[in-house]
Amino acid sequence: MNIHMGDNIEYLELTDVITEGEGRGYNPTDPDFLQTTIKLQLTGINTNIRATFMKGELSQFLNDLQKLYDTLKYEFVLSNLEDNLEVNFSPTPNGEIVLKGYLRTQDYKSSVNFELTTDQTFIPEVINQLRSTLEQLKINA
């Protein structure tokens, strides 16, 4: 299950979204936490980190993305409780979306600040990918 934001050259991507229980060898019936790999690909930069989200954080991300797509004026922040990811989604007047933020390792020793500009055409696919991921994990949006 991949959630891809950007084009094929520069992007931010959440991959391998699984329940924390699956990552530890058991499968809880009510997954409160989800593990994922977050990949950042920019010209000259290619990195990834492991991160944990609460299921509500990804549900809110879906709601925020839908509001951004519906209005093209809504600005929001995607972050997680562990504070190793923060991405500000900011629309511009000419239809672009600026993703600006940081990725930080779980031990807080390394981080990457980034800014990625793309257009709004990626949003419907991300909404579909995220909705599908949440449905497969049996999480209500």
Phi, psi and omega per residue, in radians:
M1 nan 1.948 -3.124
N2 -2.015 2.501 3.066
I3 -2.164 1.856 -2.939
H4 -1.899 2.138 -3.140
M5 -2.094 2.011 -3.120
G6 2.157 -2.863 3.120
D7 -1.742 -2.835 -3.115
N8 -1.445 -0.190 -3.107
I9 -1.754 -0.816 3.131
E10 -2.170 2.147 -3.061
Y11 -2.792 2.876 2.969
L12 -2.132 2.315 -3.031
E13 -2.451 2.343 2.984
L14 -1.729 2.128 -3.106
T15 -2.172 2.826 3.053
D16 0.916 0.862 3.122
V17 -1.324 2.036 -3.135
I18 -2.389 2.836 3.041
T19 -1.217 2.641 3.133
E20 -1.043 -0.586 3.108
G21 -1.090 -0.717 3.097
E22 -1.063 -0.667 3.132
G23 -1.188 -0.375 -3.129
R24 -1.863 0.104 3.041
G25 1.673 0.122 3.046
Y26 -2.360 2.872 -3.056
N27 -2.192 1.597 -3.138
P28 -1.180 2.637 -3.136
T29 -1.308 -0.409 3.131
D30 -2.194 1.554 -3.071
P31 -1.295 1.887 3.101
D32 -1.437 -0.496 -3.079
F33 -2.155 2.505 -3.140
L34 -2.155 2.436 3.067
Q35 -1.820 2.567 3.104
T36 -2.675 2.808 2.935
T37 -1.786 2.296 3.105
I38 -1.882 2.068 -3.130
K39 -1.832 2.371 3.048
L40 -2.113 2.147 3.109
Q41 -2.186 1.994 3.056
L42 -2.287 2.912 3.082
T43 -1.038 2.020 3.126
G44 1.508 -0.067 -3.129
I45 -2.325 2.283 3.054
N46 -2.507 1.943 -3.102
T47 -2.551 2.840 3.020
N48 -2.629 2.723 3.089
I49 -2.377 2.788 2.942
R50 -1.617 2.459 -3.138
A51 -2.522 2.731 3.089
T52 -2.054 2.343 3.062
F53 -2.060 2.585 2.888
M54 -1.358 2.585 -3.087
K55 -1.026 -0.581 3.120
G56 -1.151 -0.503 3.126
E57 -1.163 -0.686 3.112
L58 -1.316 -0.569 3.049
S59 -1.118 -0.747 3.107
Q60 -1.141 -0.643 3.084
F61 -1.020 -0.767 3.102
L62 -1.066 -0.811 3.129
N63 -1.090 -0.728 3.134
D64 -1.153 -0.736 3.110
L65 -1.075 -0.727 3.134
Q66 -1.097 -0.737 3.123
K67 -1.139 -0.704 3.086
L68 -1.069 -0.800 -3.125
Y69 -1.135 -0.710 -3.108
D70 -1.171 -0.612 -3.037
T71 -1.878 -0.487 -2.993
L72 0.932 0.441 3.079
K73 -2.297 -0.222 -3.044
Y74 -1.377 2.306 3.116
E75 -2.027 2.424 -3.138
F76 -2.652 2.988 -3.138
V77 -2.134 2.263 2.969
L78 -1.703 2.137 3.102
S79 -2.568 2.966 3.078
N80 -2.203 2.831 -3.072
L81 -1.020 -0.613 -3.104
E82 -1.327 -0.098 3.077
D83 1.035 0.665 3.015
N84 -1.942 0.220 3.050
L85 -2.620 2.342 2.962
E86 -2.592 2.172 3.126
V87 -2.318 2.089 3.035
N88 -1.571 2.212 3.068
F89 -1.789 1.963 -3.070
S90 -2.222 2.087 3.076
P91 -1.357 2.632 3.070
T92 -1.933 2.826 -3.136
P93 -1.068 -0.401 -3.105
N94 -1.680 0.310 3.030
G95 1.566 0.099 3.087
E96 -1.547 2.772 3.046
I97 -2.110 2.193 3.099
V98 -1.732 2.147 3.029
L99 -1.825 2.014 -3.077
K100 -2.315 2.289 -3.140
G101 3.080 -2.605 -3.131
Y102 -2.569 2.708 2.920
L103 -2.045 2.423 -3.133
R104 -2.406 2.404 3.133
T105 -1.120 2.774 -3.089
Q106 -1.112 -0.418 3.092
D107 -1.574 0.042 3.085
Y108 1.111 0.327 -3.118
K109 -1.550 -0.417 -3.112
S110 -2.344 2.524 3.094
S111 -2.612 2.776 3.095
V112 -2.298 2.144 2.990
N113 -1.597 2.493 -3.091
F114 -2.585 2.807 2.982
E115 -2.474 2.238 -3.084
L116 -2.287 2.219 3.110
T117 -1.956 2.258 3.125
T118 -2.454 3.132 3.088
D119 -1.820 2.984 -3.028
Q120 -1.287 -0.106 -3.094
T121 -1.156 -0.303 3.117
F122 -1.337 -0.332 -2.976
I123 -1.112 -0.814 -3.129
P124 -1.006 -0.695 3.129
E125 -1.166 -0.692 3.109
V126 -1.125 -0.731 3.095
I127 -1.031 -0.795 3.122
N128 -1.121 -0.746 3.126
Q129 -1.105 -0.771 -3.115
L130 -1.194 -0.756 3.108
R131 -1.057 -0.776 3.124
S132 -1.087 -0.753 3.117
T133 -1.060 -0.816 -3.137
L134 -1.126 -0.677 3.104
E135 -1.126 -0.748 3.142
Q136 -1.116 -0.560 3.122
L137 -1.540 0.026 -3.142
K138 1.029 0.814 3.111
I139 -1.985 2.227 3.119
N140 -1.332 2.382 3.130
A141 -1.509 nan nan
